Amino acid sequence: MDMSLVMQAGSKSFPNWGLFGSCFFILFFGGFPMKDYAKSAKAIIQAIGGEKNIARLIHCSTRLRFTLKDPDAVDFKTLKAVPGVIGAVNAAGQCQVVIGNDVVEMYDAVMAELGDALDGAAADTTPKAKQKWYQVLLDFIIAIFQPLVPAIAGGGILKSLLMLVAMFGWMSDKSSTYQLLNFIGTAPLYFLPILVAITTAQKLRVNILVAVSIVSALVLPDMTAALGKGITLFSLPVQNITYASQVFPAILCVLFYSVMEKYLTKYSPKAIRIFFVPLVSMAVTVPVTLLLLGPAGYTFGQGFSAVILFLFNHFGWIATALLATVLPLMVATGMHKAMIPYAVSSMSSIGKELLYLPASLAHNISESGVCFGIAIRTKDKTIRATAISAGISALFGITEPALYGITLQNKRALTSVMISSFVGGAFVGIVGLQGFALVGPGLASLTLFVDKANPMNLIYALIGFGISLVLSFVLSLFLWQDAPAPQTENEVAPADPTLPSVETITGGTVTPVAGEQVALDQVNDDIFASGVMGEGLAIIPNNGELVAPAPGKIIMVADTEHAIGLRTNTGKELMFHVGIDTVKLQGQYFHALVKEDDAVKAGQPLLEFDLDRIIEAGYDPTVMVIDTTQPETAHALGTNMA
């Protein structure tokens, strides 16, 4: 079903609010035309510099993330125009192509197009362009923590749903079923060090199974019990740390192992390398981690969470409100990913998060409300379709389509989002809203705010949800304004009303060439400026196409193709002369699309010319449109083409 039909049907029955019915109809039953992912994938690859420019490709919930050998080779203008691409930006050392809800399908299409291009050596190629240290750090953080989110979110939401059903008395938290499901939800967070070992090893390109084996030693039940009793290693005391759910000790552990593996692989005899490298790596890395790296990582993680708690305790709701306000800009640049390590650390150390998740709730729902408001206010069908789709995504916690499709393209929309985010963030900050699962807050994930010890926490989340949605919706209704209709391809920019109009000179309604109209007597050619050839107009072109202003017949094409004559069906004889003294180019940079005696329609292309090359050659590209039907100047049509 075509989306426009859905919206038309909704608008006839419900002039405004029918759009919401359309939104949810589209969400659950589809309604967008089928997209040619293969064609778009080819265009994306070409725009980023071809498959040879791709070192690595991953995707998140809304973006294709390309690590490129030469980031400067990207043609962003072409890339953003590819069907299915909402936006594109260089951030965190990657070329990030925003797709939205179709990111999985587009990723599959790109990978199918690339084939084996990313296998083997191609995938391991280091980008040629040097990155700044903070770009390298952010890329490292994203590569480690981004893949963890689905598992942590799934487990967290499962636990929150269990708490919700227990609060309503639908299941006893003492039952074996509850306990079993709760164990499943706990597993991702408990074994977080092992998950981190996998993603870190993948990023560092070391043996994943050895890295997992090393980190697993830290979370062995027997190891935990021994550390609790107090043990020594080489007569050195080992600090009692429970490594389950810890992030930073595992990262430092795998970093150290990566150095060991590379060093041992380089110097060990090939005949024994298969067992000698992992043997020595494990035997050295685990003790070093227990004595030094583990305590250092644990202290860093605790300090990381303590800093955020300090800010929250001392600045309270202001910190939440300000974070919610700037989140649109952080998400647009990918900087919000820097909050993931803190959120994971906070979740693993204190079992909840007080700042990022509440602020994200206010921001996500504000994006949604603004999109729905704009969908009602705008008269542009394309913007309306984008706003509906983006609004639904934001309602469920995915804001990139809204940001790149709507918010960042219009200051009034961005203003509405930021005001609403601040107010919503202030409310959830004042009431002390807490999140208990690391997932993007939205309609389907509100259970992440379920707190068995404080049932009002979910109520506060619902109120914050409502404040952000309603306020952003109302603000967008008042602040949104459609942009002025863009100039068509053959429309002249508004000119001085004293200048002759296109209709007056040509008798037609189509402008021969897009650009800025100037007075004919101002052109740098005495013959044309004096009016001796006839009344007319001059246009400084902004593209290289000349079209017929009215239907008629071609009566002349200059040998050098820089000038064309047209007799319209109303009897006007018109001359189109491209540039001053361009006859000297001898036809170079000009290509006539018609010949003498051809019948043409209004708007039909007559001539193509390379505007940039003409200017580079030092010629004035001004186009003269002259009415030569006056008896005294009619002869000029065939004799004055200079």
N, C-alpha and C positions, 0 to 999 in steps of 0.2 A: 504494500500500500504506500502510495506517495505521501510524504509528510505534509505537503501543502494541502492535500485533501482533508487530512485529519484536522489541521488547524482551521480550514475554512468551515468544516462541519461544526467544530467547536465554537467558532466565532459567530455562526449564525444562530445557534441555540443559546449561547451564553456569551455576549459580546466581549466580556473581559475574562470572567472566571472559568469559562470553558477551556481556556488554555491549560489549566491545571489538570483537568480530566484528560486532555491530550497528552500531557507530560507523562502521566502514569500509564496511559494506554501504550504509549511508545515504549516505556520502560519495561513493561511486562509482556507485551505482545509484538514488539518490533514496530517498524514503520518507516525506517530510513531506506533509501534505495540501496541496492547491492553495490558494494564498492569494489573497484578493480585493484585489489591489493598488489597484484603482480606488476601492473603498470606503474603504480605509485612507488613500489620498491625499486624498480629500475631507475626512476627519476631521482629518488633519494640518493641512491648510490652514485649516480652521475654528478649530482649537485655537491656531494661532499668530497669530490675529487677522484671518484672511481674506486673499484675494489682494491686496487693496489695501495690506496691511501689508508685503508682500514687495518689497524693493528689488533683491535679487539672490539667486540660488540656484546653488550648485555642490555637488558631492559628492566625497568621497574614497573610500577603500576600504571604509569601514563607515558613514559618516555623511552625512546631508543637512545642508548648511551654509547656513542662511538668514541673509542680512543684512536686518534688519528696520528699518522706519521708526520703529516704536515697540516696543522690546523688552519694555516693561511690559505689552503687550497679550496676551502669551502665557499661556495657561492650561496650566501644566505638569502639573497633576494629570490633566486630560483628555488631554493629549498623550501622557503615559506609558502611559495605558490603551488607546491605539489599537492594534488587532491589528497585529503586525509591528514595533512600536516597542519596542526594548529599554530605552531610556533617553533622557533629554533634559537638556541643560544649557546655560547661557549661558557661553560661553568665547570669549576672543579677539575680543570684539565681535560674535559670531555666536550665533544659536540653533542648536545642534548637536543633531540628532535621530539617535540611534544606531539603525541598522537591522540591521547585520551583513552577512551574505553576500548578502542580497537587495537591497542598496542600489541597484544599477543598475536593477533592475526597479521599485523604489519611486520612484526619481528619474524614470524615464520616465513612470510613472503620474501623478506630481505635475505634471510638465511638460505632460503631455497634458491634465490638468485645468485648468491655468493657461492653456493656449492662448497667446494673444497678450498676456497680461497683463504679461509681462516684456520685450516688444519695445519698441523705441523709447524714448520718454521714461520709461516706467515702469521700465526697466532702469537708467536713469541717475539715478534719483531718489536723492538723498543722505538717509540716515536722519535723522529729525528729532532723535532723542535724541543728545546729545553724548556722545562716548566719551572716556575718560581716555587720556592720551598713550601709556601702555604697551599699551592695547588697540588703539589705532590702529597702533602699531609692529608688534605681533604679527600683526594682520590683514594688514598690508603684507607681512611676511615670509612668512606662510602662502600668500598669493596669488601670490607670486613663486616660492617654492621647491616647494610642494606639487605643482604640475603637472609639475615636472621629474623627479620620482622614478621614474615608470614607465620613461621613456627611459633614465635613468642605470642603473636596476636591471636592465633588459633587457640593455643593453650589458655591464654588469659581470658578470652571471651567464653570459653567452655567453663572455666572456674566461676566467672561472674554470672553466667546463666544458672549454674548450680546454686550459687548463693541466692539468686532471685527466687528460684522455685522453693528453696528452703524457707525464705522469708515469708512466702505466701502459704507455706504449710503443705505444698504439693508433694514434698518428699522430705523425709527425715535426714538430717545431716549425719545421723548415726547409722543409717542403713548401709549395707554392703555395696549396693548399686551406686549410692552417692560417693562412697569412699573410692570405689574403683574408677569412676569417671573423674573424680578429683585427682587421682594419681596420674591419669592421662594428661589432664590439664597442667599438672605440676612438672611433668617430665621435661618440656623444653627449657624451662627456667633452671631446673635443677642441673641438667646436663649442659647448661650454657657454655661452660669451658670447652667441652668437646665440640660443640657447634662452632665456637670461635676458632678452635684449632683447625677445623676444616676450611673455613673461609680465609683464614690467615695463610694457611699453607697454599691454597689456591692462588691467592694474590702474590705470594712470594715464589710460587712455582717450585715447591719442594715436595717430597714424598708425603702425600696426605695421610696414608695409613700409619707411617712412622710418627708423624706429628700427633695424630690422634692417640696413638699408643702412649706417647710421652705424657700428654696432658691427662690421659685416663689414669695414670699412676697417681696423680694428685687427688683424684676424687674417689679412689678405691675406698670402700667402707673400712677395710683393715688399716689403710693409711690414715683415714680420718680418726679412727679409734686410737691409733698409736700416737698421733699428734696430740690428741686430747689427754693422753696419759703423761706426755712429756718424753721426748726422745732426743738423742744427740746424734750427730753425724760427724765422724772423724773428731770426736770430742767437742764438737761445736754444738751449742744448743739450737734446736730447730723451733721456730716460732709456731705456736698453735694457731693455725688458720684453717677455717673450713672453706675449702676451695670450690665446693659446689655453688653454682650460681654466680661465681666470680668471672669477670671479663678480662681485666687488665693483666692479672698474672698469666693467663693463658696466652695472651698476645705477646708478652715479653718472653715467655717460654719458647714459643714457635719462632720468634725473631732470632733468639740465640741459637735454636736448633738449625735454622736456615744457614747461619754462618758456619756452624759445625759441619753441616752436610756438604757445603760447597768446598770447604777446606779439606775435609777428609776424602772426598771424591777426587780432588785434584792430586793428592799426594799418596793415597793408598794404592797398593798393587792391584791390578785389575783382576787377578785370579781370586782374590778374597774380598773384593769390594762389595759383593752382593750381601754379605752378612757383617763384614767388618764395619762398614759405614753406619748402619743402624745400631749395631752393638755399642760402639763407642759413643755415638750420638746420644743414645738413651742413657747409657751409664754416666755420662758427664752432665747432660742437660737437666735431668731430674734433680740431682743433688744441688746443682747451681741454682735451680729454681727454688728449691726448698729453703736454701740458706739466704739467697740474695734477691732473686727476681720476684719470687712469690710475695714476700713481705713488701717489696717496693711497689709492686702492682696493686696489692691490697691497700696500702697506705694511700696511693694515688687515687684509687677509686673512692675510698672513704672521704678523702679531701675534696674530690670533685663534687660529690653529693653535698658535702658540708658547705661548700661555697654557695651552691644554689639555695640550700636551706637558709643560709645566712641572709642572702638577698631577699628571700621570701619573708623571713621573720622580721627583717628590718624595714623593708619597703612594702610588704604586704600586697594588697590589691593593685597598687601602682605598677609593680613589676609584671603582674599578669596582664594588666590592661595595656601596658606599653609593648610587651611581647606580642600580644594579639594584634596590635595596631601595625607593627612592622612585619608581621608574618607574610603578607602579600609580597613584599619586596624580598624577603628571605627565600621564600619558595621559588620565586621567579629566577633567582640566581643560584638556587641549589644550596644556599647556606643553611637552610633548616636541617639539612642532614647532619650538620655539626652538633645538633642537639640530641641525636640518637644515642651516642655513647653515654651522655649524662642520663638520659631517660632509662636506658638499659641498666646502667649502674644503680640508679635510684630504685628501680623496680627489684633488682636482685638484692640490694642491701636493706631497704626498709619496706619493700613489698608494695609501694605505692609511688605515685608521682604527683607533685603539687603545682607545677608551673606550666610545663609544655602542653600537656594534654588539655587542661582547662582553657588555656589560651587558644589552642587549636580548635576546640569546640566553637568558641566565639567567632573565630575567623572563618572556618569551613562553612558554617551555617550563614554567615553574613554574605559570603560569596554566592551561596545558593539564592538567598532572598533578593539580592541585587539582580541576578540573572532573570529570575521570574518577573520582577518588576519591569525590567527592560523589555522582556518578551511581550508584556502587555502594552507598554508605551510606544515601542518602535513601530514604524510603518515599513521598515526594511525587512522583507521576507527572509533574506539570508541571515541577518542579525537575529531575527526571531528564532529561526531554526537552531542556530548556534547557541543562543541563550537558553532555550529549553533543554537541549541536551546537556549543556554545561551545568545548568542549575540542578538537574537530576544527579549528575555526578558529584557535585559539591554537597548536595543534601546527604549523600552517602559517604562523604569524607574524602573524595578525590577532587582536588581544587585546580589542578593544572589546566584542564579544558576551560574552566571559567576564567582563570588568570590570563591565559594567552589568547583565548578566543574573544573575551569581552573586557575584562577589568583593565589590563595594561594598555589597551588600545584607546581608552577614553578616560580622561582625567575625572570627569564627573562620576563615572562608575567606580573608579579607584577611591575617590573621596568618600563615596557612600559606604564602601566596604570598610575603609579605615575608621570612619566615625562609628559605625555599628560595631566593629570589632573592639574598639576601645570601650564602648559602653557595656557590651556583653562581657568583655574581659574583666572590666571593673566589678561587675556583679559577681561573677564566679570567683573572683579574687577575694572580695569582701566576705562571701559566705564560706570561703575556704574549701572550694570543691577539690576533690581528690580523685585521681584515676588509678585503676587497678589492673589495666591490661594495655599493652603497648600496641595500639592500633589507631588509625585515623578516626577521630570522633565523628560520628554521623548518625543518621536515623537508625540504621541497622546495628550499630555498635554501642548504643547508649548504655547497654548493660555493663560496659567497662567502668561505669560510675557506681555500680552496686556495691554498697558497703554494709556487710551484715551487722557491724557494730553501730552503724549510723544510717538508718533508713532514709533520713532526710537528704543524704548526699545525692541520691538519684533524683529526688524532687528538685533539688537545686539545679541539677543538670538539665532537667526538663524546662525549668523556668529560664535558665540561661539560653537554652535552645530557642525557646519562644521569643525572648527579647531580641536575640540576634536576627532571627528570621523576620519578625514583624518590622523591626526598626529599619533593617536594610531594605526590605521591600518598599516601605513607605518613602524612605530617602530616595530610592531610585525612581519612584514615580514622580517625585517633585523635581529632582535634579537632572534626570536624563533628557537629553536633546539629541535628535538625529542629526548627524553631520549634514551639511549642505550637499545636495546632489552633486556628485562628481561630474566634471566636464566629460562629455562624450568624446569619442576619438576624434571627431571632426567638429568640435565646437571651439569658437574663438573666445578667449577670455574677455570679460566685460570691457567695453571700450568707452571712450568719450562719446556721449550721446550726440555730439555735434558731427561725429564722423559718419559717413554713409554706411548704411547697413548692407549686409550680404544680399538680402532680398532686393534692395534698391538697385544694386549694381548687376546682379546675376539673374534676377527674376526667379530665383530658387530659394529653398529654405535650408539647404545643406551647405555648411562652410567648406570651401575647397581644401583647406589645410588647417590643422589645429595649431593654435598659437596666440600671439598677442597682436591685435590690430593697431596699426599706427597710421597717421595721416599720410596720404600719398605724396604730398609736397615735402615730406620730411625724408624721403628715401634718398640715398646717395647716388642718384642718377638724374641728370638734368632733364633728359627726355621724358622719363616717367614723371618726375616731380613737377614739370611744367604743365602737365596735362595735355600736351600736344597730341598724345596718342589716344586720349579719351578719358572719361571719368572712370575712377576705379578705387580700389582700396589696396593696402599693403599689409601683409601679415608676417611677423617674425615667427617662423615655424618652430614647433617643439617636437615634431616627428618628421619622418621622411616619406610621407604619403600624400599625394594630391588626388582628390576625388572630384567627380562631377557634381556641381551644385544643383543641377536640374537636368532632366532628360533632354537628349538632343543627338546631334551627329558630329563626329570629329571631322573638321575641315582642314586641319593642318597638324603635322607633327614635324618639328624642326629636325634636321639631319643630326644635330648634336643632342637631341631629345631633351633639352632643357626648357623647351617651350611648346605649348600645345594650344591649338585653336578649337573652339567648340561653338557650333550654332545650335541654340536651344530650340525646342519645339515652339516657343513663343516668338521666335525670330531674332533674338538677341545673338550677336556675335561677340564671343568672349575670348580674350587671350590670357593664358596663364604663363607667367614668366618666372622661373625659379632662379633667384639669385641675381646679383649685379655682376656683369661682365663674365658670367659663367660660361658664355659661348667659348671662351678661351680654353676650357677644360676638354673641348672636343668630344663631348659625350661621356667622358670619364665620370663615374659616380652617379650616372643617370640611367634609368631603364624604363622606357615607355611600355605601358601595358596595353595600349590600343594603337590602331593605325588609321590612316585617313579613310573616311567613309564609314567607319564603324558607328553603329547606333549604340548609345549608352543610356543607362538609367541614372537617376539621381542617387548619389552616394557610391557609384561604381568607381573603383580605383582606376586612375588614368596613368599615373606616373609614380615610380618609386625613385627616391634619391637618397644617397648616403649623407645625411646631414652632418655628422661628425667629420667625415673626410673632407667635405666641402669647406667647413670652417677651418680645419687643419691646413688646408691648402691656401688659406688666406683670403677667401672670398666671403662677401656678405651674402647670407642665404635668404634674405628677405624675398618673399613671394609676392609678385604683383598680379592683381586680377583686374583686367582692363576691359571696359565695355567699348568695343570698336565699331558699333553699329552706326555711329554718326557718319553721314556722308563724307564729311571732310576728313575723316581719319580712317575710313574703311580700308584704304589702300595699305595702311601701315601693318595690317595683320600679316601680310605676306612679305613685307620688305624690311621690317624692323624687328629682328629677333636677337639683337645684341644685348 
